[in-house]
Amino acid sequence: MLASLGTMPELAGQLSGLGGCTHPVRLDGHRTEYAVDKTTGEIGRTLHHLDSAALPAGQLLVRCNNRRTTRCAACAETYRRDTYHLVTAGLRGGKGTPDQVATHPRVFATFTAPGFGPVHNRPTSGRDCRCGIRHDEQDPALGTPLDPDAYDYEAAVLWNAHAGALWRRFSIYLRREVAKRAGLTQRTFRDHARISFAKVAEYQKRGAVHFHAVIRLDGPEGGDTPPPAWASAELLTDAIRAAATAARVDGPEVDGRTHRFAFGRQLDVRPIRSADFDGGQELSERAVAAYIAKYATKGAETATGTLDRPIRFLAELAQARITDHARRMIRTAWALGARSELADLRLRAWAHMLCFRGHFSTKSRRYSTTLGALRDARADWRRAQAASPATSQDAQDGETTLVLAHWVFAGTGLSAAEAWLAASLEPAPGTEGEPTHG
């Protein structure tokens, strides 16, 4: 039918701009750019006009930008690449971050969750699991409790709900510990140095969140200034270990039981070296960035076998294809979520995520560029590629641009015909080299 209407080439062009997104957002509306005289403020000629009704699909199609691989593989891959470039920029410079950050002390740290009961595992020593067998790497039993009835599901759920707050407490303690080792007061510390970081949350197989982080020691203005002479990776490592040990967050009291949360005893902190100097034998910048980016697109459903979207009713679990361990964690979250004193934790809203409600990838303001800046750079690149030199007009000297736009949500997804055409498309010419960074 598309071919008979003569719209197939135009629609194919519009769909190719989605970069493989299979669940785009559909918008009705328009966008107009006007030239404005900088001196008088008078609106002049129209530079560009876009009306959704005139597009081949009848609406503007926008990528869903979902970071989950299980929801949209194409958008998740874009998110992974953006995260890689964001982390890399903070390690070696670029994207507006000075190259000198590559000389600053920086480490790669992993913060784990505490134990909530024995689980099936693969000991690094090569010994058998506590259950008496040696599990295969793909064994679904890995991470599940040896005795589900004795496993502390309540603490496991509440740990995830407080993990973000514990990281914030750690970051405060870390500044104190670095200042102490430098012989500075907390008040004067920021006049000498600043701590920058980028981290990602990962679910262990048992469903508990832990964090991987790049932590860097800068001068007082962040990456733009060199760190003080006393700054070193060894000092930073020592401070991280002390702060992680001291950080505590008070949790709620449930049926007379008081919860208090801290990181697990397994804390791994390693200095990051440049592969240019160590032959790639130690932890390199590229390896760290790739490792963090890999986990930025994975949620609890990947590691633990839980859901990848919220539920409205507990009865939905009856039809869900999830593990028994995940099912018990969700049921525990649902039961705790009914308590009025825990309403601020929004446990039911985040039950599908086993109650971790923080952002999966975060960074301090001065670490490097932002995901938003990378998306804007990519959008500018696409607009430049799509513009026709013969028909488009640009603002001239003495002019600026006024943009008036109005968009209304019209739905999500592709029609059956659009989905068929999108699946048959080869990458559009030029998009193979499309940048995922600015």
C-alpha distance (Angstrom), angle and dihedral (degrees) to the residues before:
residue distance angle dihedral
M1 . . .
L2 3.81 . .
A3 3.78 90.6 .
S4 3.81 92.5 49.2
L5 3.80 90.8 53.3
G6 3.79 91.0 50.7
T7 3.79 92.9 -126.7
M8 3.78 99.6 109.2
P9 3.84 98.2 96.8
E10 3.80 92.4 47.1
L11 3.80 93.2 45.3
A12 3.79 90.6 46.7
G13 3.78 88.5 55.0
Q14 3.79 92.0 50.8
L15 3.81 92.9 47.5
S16 3.80 93.2 47.7
G17 3.79 87.9 60.0
L18 3.79 88.5 66.0
G19 3.79 90.3 70.4
G20 3.79 93.1 -135.9
C21 3.83 97.9 -46.6
T22 3.81 106.5 156.1
H23 3.80 98.7 -168.7
P24 3.82 107.3 42.8
V25 3.79 125.8 173.6
R26 3.82 113.5 -110.6
L27 3.81 118.3 -142.4
D28 3.80 134.2 -172.7
G29 3.78 118.8 -154.8
H30 3.77 144.6 65.7
R31 3.79 144.0 -89.7
T32 3.81 126.1 -154.1
E33 3.80 129.9 -177.1
Y34 3.82 119.7 -156.6
A35 3.80 131.1 -170.1
V36 3.81 111.6 -120.9
D37 3.80 125.4 -163.2
K38 3.82 107.1 -121.7
T39 3.81 92.7 -149.1
T40 3.80 102.2 46.2
G41 3.79 100.3 21.0
E42 3.80 89.0 -131.6
I43 3.80 116.7 153.7
G44 3.77 111.6 -124.2
R45 3.77 136.1 174.5
T46 3.78 127.1 -9.5
L47 3.80 112.3 -102.6
H48 3.81 101.5 -176.1
H49 3.80 136.0 -2.9
L50 3.79 128.7 -169.8
D51 3.80 124.4 -175.6
S52 3.79 119.2 -176.0
A53 3.81 91.8 -144.9
A54 3.80 90.0 62.9
L55 3.82 93.8 54.0
P56 3.83 118.7 101.3
A57 3.82 92.5 -114.7
G58 3.81 90.8 46.9
Q59 3.80 89.2 -120.4
L60 3.77 139.7 55.1
L61 3.81 110.2 -95.1
V62 3.79 116.2 -149.8
R63 3.80 126.9 -175.4
C64 3.79 114.2 -100.5
N65 3.83 90.0 -133.6
N66 3.80 90.9 -152.7
R67 3.80 109.7 166.7
R68 3.82 94.3 -152.6
T69 3.78 117.2 101.0
T70 3.80 89.4 -151.6
R71 3.80 91.8 58.3
C72 3.81 103.2 39.7
A73 3.79 119.6 -2.8
A74 3.81 94.1 -168.1
C75 3.81 96.6 52.0
A76 3.80 91.0 41.7
E77 3.81 89.6 55.1
T78 3.80 90.3 51.8
Y79 3.81 89.4 49.9
R80 3.81 90.5 49.4
R81 3.80 92.2 51.5
D82 3.80 92.1 47.1
T83 3.80 90.3 50.9
Y84 3.80 89.9 49.4
H85 3.81 91.9 53.3
L86 3.82 91.7 44.3
V87 3.80 92.1 53.4
T88 3.81 93.0 41.5
A89 3.81 91.6 51.7
G90 3.80 89.0 57.3
L91 3.81 90.9 51.1
R92 3.78 103.7 44.0
G93 3.81 105.4 7.5
G94 3.79 133.2 -111.4
K95 3.83 133.9 116.6
G96 3.81 89.4 70.6
T97 3.80 94.7 -42.6
P98 3.83 115.6 115.5
D99 3.80 117.7 -111.9
Q100 3.79 91.0 -126.5
V101 3.83 91.1 79.0
A102 3.80 85.5 81.9
T103 3.83 87.8 72.2
H104 3.82 95.5 50.1
P105 3.83 121.1 101.4
R106 3.81 108.6 -95.1
V107 3.77 135.9 165.8
F108 3.79 139.1 -171.1
A109 3.81 111.6 -129.7
T110 3.80 133.1 -175.1
F111 3.81 119.7 -158.8
T112 3.79 116.4 -165.1
A113 3.79 134.7 -162.2
P114 3.80 123.1 -107.2
G115 3.78 121.5 -105.2
F116 3.79 122.8 -86.1
G117 3.78 97.1 -179.4
P118 3.83 139.2 -40.0
V119 3.82 115.1 -58.3
H120 3.79 134.7 -173.8
N121 3.81 108.6 -89.3
R122 3.80 146.9 154.9
P123 3.83 107.2 -112.7
T124 3.81 112.9 -141.3
S125 3.79 87.9 -134.5
G126 3.80 89.0 71.4
R127 3.79 93.4 -115.4
D128 3.78 123.3 134.9
C129 3.77 122.2 -92.6
R130 3.79 117.7 -93.8
C131 3.78 87.1 -100.0
G132 3.81 87.9 67.0
I133 3.81 101.2 -108.4
R134 3.80 136.3 92.5
H135 3.80 107.0 -117.3
D136 3.77 122.5 -141.3
E137 3.82 114.9 -120.9
Q138 3.81 90.2 -111.0
D139 3.79 95.6 45.5
P140 3.84 107.2 132.3
A141 3.79 88.8 -146.3
L142 3.82 91.0 71.7
G143 3.79 111.2 111.2
T144 3.80 94.6 14.5
P145 3.81 119.7 118.8
L146 3.77 119.9 -93.6
D147 3.80 86.5 -140.4
P148 3.82 111.4 21.0
D149 3.79 92.3 -170.9
A150 3.82 90.9 58.3
Y151 3.82 95.9 41.7
D152 3.84 113.9 110.8
Y153 3.81 98.2 -122.9
E154 3.79 92.0 162.7
A155 3.80 93.4 58.5
A156 3.82 91.7 41.7
V157 3.80 92.3 55.6
L158 3.80 93.8 44.1
W159 3.81 91.1 47.1
N160 3.80 90.2 59.7
A161 3.80 90.2 47.3
H162 3.83 91.0 54.4
A163 3.82 100.0 36.6
G164 3.81 93.4 97.4
A165 3.80 92.2 51.1
L166 3.80 90.0 48.8
W167 3.81 90.8 54.0
R168 3.82 90.1 51.9
R169 3.80 90.1 50.6
F170 3.82 90.1 49.1
S171 3.82 91.6 51.9
I172 3.81 90.0 54.7
Y173 3.80 92.0 48.6
L174 3.79 91.1 47.0
R175 3.80 92.7 60.8
R176 3.80 89.0 49.4
E177 3.79 92.8 50.4
V178 3.81 94.2 48.1
A179 3.81 90.7 47.8
K180 3.81 90.6 49.9
R181 3.81 92.0 53.0
A182 3.80 90.9 47.9
G183 3.80 92.2 51.0
L184 3.81 91.8 -114.9
T185 3.77 133.4 130.0
Q186 3.78 118.2 -118.7
R187 3.80 89.7 -112.7
T188 3.80 95.0 54.8
F189 3.82 95.9 38.9
R190 3.80 95.1 89.0
D191 3.80 89.8 55.3
H192 3.81 88.3 63.7
A193 3.80 108.3 29.4
R194 3.77 146.2 -1.5
I195 3.81 132.9 -150.8
S196 3.80 118.4 -134.3
F197 3.78 127.5 -174.8
A198 3.79 146.7 172.8
K199 3.79 118.7 -159.7
V200 3.77 141.2 176.5
A201 3.80 130.0 -158.9
E202 3.79 119.4 -130.3
Y203 3.78 130.5 -173.0
Q204 3.77 117.1 -130.5
K205 3.79 115.6 -142.1
R206 3.79 89.8 -99.9
G207 3.82 88.8 61.4
A208 3.81 97.8 -108.2
V209 3.80 118.9 131.3
H210 3.78 121.4 -124.3
F211 3.80 130.8 175.4
H212 3.80 135.4 -124.2
A213 3.80 113.6 -163.1
V214 3.77 142.0 178.4
I215 3.81 106.3 -146.2
R216 3.81 119.9 -169.7
L217 3.80 132.7 -173.0
D218 3.83 112.9 -140.8
G219 3.77 139.9 171.9
P220 3.83 121.5 -89.4
E221 3.83 93.3 -78.4
G222 3.79 95.5 46.9
G223 3.77 121.8 -117.4
D224 3.80 91.8 -9.5
T225 3.80 91.8 70.8
P226 3.82 130.0 52.5
P227 3.80 118.2 -111.0
P228 3.81 118.7 -105.8
A229 3.79 120.2 -90.4
W230 3.82 93.0 -102.5
A231 3.82 93.1 57.4
S232 3.78 115.7 108.2
A233 3.80 139.6 152.8
E234 3.81 88.7 -113.4
L235 3.81 92.8 55.4
L236 3.81 90.5 46.3
T237 3.80 91.8 49.0
D238 3.79 92.4 50.4
A239 3.82 91.1 48.8
I240 3.80 92.3 49.1
R241 3.79 92.0 53.0
A242 3.81 91.9 49.2
A243 3.83 93.5 46.5
A244 3.81 93.7 46.5
T245 3.81 90.4 51.0
A246 3.81 93.7 48.4
A247 3.81 99.3 42.5
R248 3.81 113.6 106.5
V249 3.80 134.2 166.3
D250 3.79 123.3 -161.9
G251 3.78 113.5 -129.6
P252 3.80 131.0 -165.5
E253 3.77 129.0 -71.0
V254 3.81 110.7 -116.0
D255 3.80 119.0 -170.9
G256 3.79 91.5 -23.5
R257 3.81 94.1 -46.4
T258 3.81 115.9 118.1
H259 3.79 117.9 -148.7
R260 3.80 124.2 -151.3
F261 3.78 121.9 175.1
A262 3.81 134.3 -148.4
F263 3.78 136.2 157.1
G264 3.79 119.5 -84.9
R265 3.78 122.8 -98.0
Q266 3.82 92.8 -106.8
L267 3.79 103.5 89.4
D268 3.79 118.5 162.0
V269 3.82 119.2 -167.0
R270 3.80 120.3 173.3
P271 3.82 130.8 170.9
I272 3.78 116.0 -116.8
R273 3.78 114.3 -127.7
S274 3.77 128.6 -168.9
A275 3.79 112.5 -105.9
D276 3.81 86.8 -140.5
F277 3.81 89.6 72.3
D278 3.79 106.8 32.0
G279 3.79 101.3 41.6
G280 3.78 91.6 -115.1
Q281 3.81 93.0 -70.1
E282 3.80 95.5 119.4
L283 3.79 132.2 47.8
S284 3.81 104.1 -58.2
E285 3.80 132.0 -161.4
R286 3.80 92.7 -114.0
A287 3.81 93.1 50.8
V288 3.80 92.7 50.0
A289 3.82 94.1 48.2
A290 3.81 92.2 47.8
Y291 3.80 91.8 48.0
I292 3.80 94.4 51.6
A293 3.81 93.6 43.3
K294 3.81 90.8 52.1
Y295 3.79 92.3 61.5
A296 3.81 95.3 42.3
T297 3.83 90.6 81.1
K298 3.79 98.0 44.1
G299 3.77 126.5 88.8
A300 3.76 135.7 -177.8
E301 3.80 90.6 -75.1
T302 3.82 90.9 66.7
A303 3.79 98.3 51.8
T304 3.78 104.0 25.1
G305 3.79 104.9 29.2
T306 3.78 95.9 -118.0
L307 3.83 131.6 132.8
D308 3.79 126.9 -64.0
R309 3.81 96.1 -150.7
P310 3.82 137.7 42.6
I311 3.79 122.7 -88.1
R312 3.80 126.0 -139.5
F313 3.78 98.0 -162.1
L314 3.79 132.3 28.4
A315 3.80 88.7 -131.9
E316 3.80 88.2 73.0
L317 3.80 88.2 76.2
A318 3.79 89.8 71.3
Q319 3.81 90.1 72.2
A320 3.80 97.1 34.2
R321 3.81 119.2 109.1
I322 3.80 97.9 -138.3
T323 3.80 136.0 129.6
D324 3.79 121.5 -88.4
H325 3.81 89.2 -118.6
A326 3.82 92.2 55.1
R327 3.80 90.0 45.0
R328 3.81 91.4 55.8
M329 3.82 91.9 47.7
I330 3.81 91.1 51.2
R331 3.79 91.9 47.4
T332 3.80 90.0 50.1
A333 3.80 90.5 49.8
W334 3.80 90.5 48.9
A335 3.80 92.5 51.1
L336 3.82 92.9 47.5
G337 3.79 90.3 45.5
A338 3.80 89.8 63.5
R339 3.82 90.9 66.2
S340 3.80 113.2 98.7
E341 3.81 92.4 -147.0
L342 3.82 89.6 61.1
A343 3.81 96.1 46.7
D344 3.81 93.3 111.5
L345 3.82 90.3 62.3
R346 3.83 91.3 60.7
L347 3.79 90.1 -147.9
R348 3.80 95.7 170.2
A349 3.79 93.6 50.6
W350 3.82 89.6 54.1
A351 3.80 98.8 34.1
H352 3.81 91.1 110.9
M353 3.82 87.9 59.0
L354 3.80 90.3 48.1
C355 3.81 86.0 -107.9
F356 3.82 100.8 -62.6
R357 3.79 102.0 133.8
G358 3.78 102.1 170.8
H359 3.79 128.4 105.6
F360 3.78 112.9 -83.4
S361 3.79 94.6 -137.0
T362 3.79 122.5 30.6
K363 3.77 136.9 160.2
S364 3.76 140.2 -173.4
R365 3.78 115.9 -99.0
R366 3.80 96.8 -106.8
Y367 3.80 99.1 41.0
S368 3.82 96.3 95.6
T369 3.79 141.5 -64.0
T370 3.81 122.7 -30.1
L371 3.79 133.4 -112.8
G372 3.81 87.7 -119.0
A373 3.80 91.6 57.0
L374 3.81 90.6 50.0
R375 3.82 91.3 50.0
D376 3.82 91.0 48.6
A377 3.80 91.3 50.6
R378 3.79 90.2 50.7
A379 3.82 91.8 48.4
D380 3.81 90.8 50.1
W381 3.80 89.4 50.7
R382 3.80 91.6 51.4
R383 3.79 92.7 48.8
A384 3.79 90.5 49.9
Q385 3.82 90.7 50.3
A386 3.81 92.4 47.7
A387 3.81 96.2 47.0
S388 3.79 116.0 101.6
P389 3.82 112.2 -139.0
A390 3.79 90.1 -150.5
T391 3.79 96.1 56.2
S392 3.80 108.3 23.0
Q393 3.77 124.0 88.5
D394 3.76 127.2 -154.5
A395 3.77 132.4 -156.0
Q396 3.79 111.2 -92.2
D397 3.80 130.7 -143.6
G398 3.78 110.6 -60.0
E399 3.79 92.1 26.4
T400 3.76 135.1 97.6
T401 3.79 130.1 -169.0
L402 3.80 129.8 -104.0
V403 3.81 116.6 -162.4
L404 3.80 121.4 -160.5
A405 3.78 116.1 -175.4
H406 3.77 138.4 164.4
W407 3.80 122.2 -175.2
V408 3.79 130.5 176.3
F409 3.80 125.6 -164.2
A410 3.81 109.2 -110.2
G411 3.80 102.5 172.8
T412 3.78 141.6 -76.7
G413 3.77 137.9 -92.2
L414 3.79 136.1 33.0
S415 3.77 130.3 -74.7
A416 3.81 117.1 -112.7
A417 3.80 91.1 -100.5
E418 3.80 93.0 46.5
A419 3.80 91.4 48.1
W420 3.81 90.7 51.0
L421 3.80 92.0 49.6
A422 3.81 93.1 44.8
A423 3.81 91.1 51.9
S424 3.79 91.4 52.5
L425 3.79 96.3 49.6
E426 3.77 123.1 109.2
P427 3.83 116.2 -144.8
A428 3.78 108.2 -73.6
P429 3.83 114.9 -108.2
G430 3.76 108.9 -86.9
T431 3.80 96.8 17.3
E432 3.78 93.6 91.1
G433 3.78 87.5 75.4
E434 3.77 94.9 37.7
P435 3.78 108.8 143.6
T436 3.77 120.0 -118.2
H437 3.77 90.8 -163.4
G438 3.75 140.1 42.1
